[in-house]
Amino acid sequence: MQLCRWVLKPIGIWHLIYGHFSQYDRLLSVILIVTCLSTLCFVLIPSGLYTLLREKDINVKVKLFGPVGFCLTSTIKYCYLGARATSFGKCIHHVEDDWRAVRDEDHRKIMLNTASTGRKITMLCALFLYTGGLAYHTILPLSSTIKVNGSLIIRSLPYPGYDIFFDSEASPAYEIVFCIHCLYALVTYNITTAACSLASIFVTHACGQVQILTTHLNNLVNGKRNDDNTTVEKRLRVITRHHVRVLRFTADVEEVLREICLMELVAATLIICFLEYYCMMYSKIDSAAYAVNWYDLPGHKALNLVMIITISHYPPKLTAGKFFDLSLNTFSTVLKTSVVYFNLLRTVTE
């Protein structure tokens, strides 16, 4: 739980989930929660209104739907983590009780391996989020600064919509908004990493308990080596109790994670679709080049359009490891293939 605790404490959720906290911890959590919610609203409200109501260019709308949608889902997940803190705490205490109850060295090794897997998943999630996300909020705005007529400087921000309140390009307003956007990035990535961390911890722990249950079943008939003090009835009683405990834990985990998993699935799918749509807009370049009055150009200058048309036949696409294009056809193929594999496995195992 160390990495999970590290990402939950700065957003004020850890003490609500874990349950053991003092008056100082309660006050600190309230301050952090108010700060995080204020930061999220500072980005979500202006940029959301700008995207939905003020921006008229459909391409720009699609481009902004990704980050604005991520902000919205992060805010919802943050509120959900706070609202279901007791349920998350119940699952965490269940994991603690399992660690306190383990006595067998082989079972402890299984739990250590699964816990290590959950930790690696959390680290991988944090690595992708913080490296890519912080680059989007820092390097991209600073690198897109434009100087006009040698004196006028146009400075962009990751999220627009502040011009109706104040001049966001003037100092020190730009610097303040820029710093708040960086703080917002840390908050949102902590929220997403925390959700992924909790899911990975609970799921890998459940997998470890299933493996332990499997070892119990393998030793049901003859018992474990160097353990002649148990009978088949006792071993069966242990298996039954352990099985029921695992089923209760998985039911609690499914109940507490179902909304987050649904939100992640829908949000990720929509964001990928928006990105794919934005990339596919490049495919219209060849049509635009072909539709111009190229026959009015003097001499052989119309041939210069051939290269543009040729390159436009290969628009940039999002790929999965450069093996598959992320498109609706690929998504449908993956669903169909997964169903075929599922039926094949079910047929083989029956």
Order of alpha helices (4+ residues) and beta strands (2+ residues): alpha-alpha-alpha-alpha-alpha-alpha-beta-beta-alpha-alpha-alpha-alpha-beta-beta-alpha
